[in-house]
Amino acid sequence: MKGQEYIEIHVGDIVRLKKKHPCGSWEWRVVRTGADIGLVCLSCHRRLFMPRDKFRRSLKKIIARASDIEANT
């Protein structure tokens, strides 16, 4: 695992990927973590599962952390 950095991701985080979804949205909510990362499109609510290594390569930035979202409500 040379050159790979660990990205701490939690259920409820909002992330932006490098490519936008066909519906036009860039943002996704993390709904599952583990060997696969489960994502839900915030626009059309489509579910997507991708392996953690592919997710790490596709991730552009973390928009909001789940802990920050809970603190604001």
C-alpha positions as CSV (number, residue, x, y, z in Angstrom):
1,M,0.0,0.0,0.0
2,K,2.7,2.4,-1.0
3,G,1.7,6.0,-1.6
4,Q,-1.9,5.5,-0.4
5,E,-3.1,7.8,2.4
6,Y,-5.9,6.8,4.7
7,I,-9.0,9.1,4.3
8,E,-11.1,9.2,7.4
9,I,-14.7,9.0,6.2
10,H,-17.9,8.6,8.3
11,V,-21.5,7.8,7.7
12,G,-23.4,11.1,7.1
13,D,-20.4,13.0,5.5
14,I,-21.2,15.0,2.3
15,V,-18.5,14.5,-0.4
16,R,-17.8,15.8,-3.9
17,L,-16.4,13.4,-6.5
18,K,-14.3,14.2,-9.5
19,K,-17.1,13.4,-12.0
20,K,-20.6,14.5,-11.7
21,H,-23.6,12.2,-11.6
22,P,-25.6,11.9,-14.9
23,C,-28.5,13.8,-13.1
24,G,-26.1,16.8,-12.8
25,S,-25.3,16.7,-9.1
26,W,-21.8,16.7,-7.7
27,E,-22.6,16.0,-4.0
28,W,-23.1,12.6,-2.3
29,R,-23.9,11.5,1.2
30,V,-22.0,8.6,2.7
31,V,-24.4,5.9,3.9
32,R,-22.0,3.0,4.5
33,T,-18.3,2.5,5.2
34,G,-16.2,-0.6,5.2
35,A,-14.6,-2.4,2.3
36,D,-17.1,-0.7,0.1
37,I,-18.3,2.9,0.5
38,G,-22.0,3.4,0.0
39,L,-23.1,6.7,-1.4
40,V,-26.5,8.4,-2.1
41,C,-26.8,11.2,-4.7
42,L,-28.2,14.3,-3.0
43,S,-30.2,15.3,-6.1
44,C,-31.9,12.1,-7.4
45,H,-31.3,9.8,-4.4
46,R,-29.6,7.1,-6.5
47,R,-27.5,4.6,-4.4
48,L,-24.0,3.7,-5.4
49,F,-21.4,1.3,-3.9
50,M,-17.7,1.5,-4.8
51,P,-14.6,-0.1,-3.4
52,R,-12.7,2.0,-0.9
53,D,-9.6,2.4,-3.2
54,K,-11.7,3.6,-6.1
55,F,-13.5,6.0,-3.8
56,R,-10.2,7.4,-2.6
57,R,-9.1,8.0,-6.2
58,S,-12.6,9.6,-7.1
59,L,-12.9,11.8,-4.0
60,K,-12.3,15.5,-4.8
61,K,-13.2,17.0,-1.4
62,I,-15.2,16.5,1.7
63,I,-18.0,19.2,1.8
64,A,-19.3,18.6,5.3
65,R,-18.6,16.2,8.1
66,A,-21.4,14.3,9.8
67,S,-20.3,15.7,13.2
68,D,-20.6,19.3,11.9
69,I,-24.1,18.6,10.4
70,E,-25.4,17.1,13.7
71,A,-24.0,20.1,15.7
72,N,-25.9,22.6,13.5
73,T,-29.3,20.8,14.0
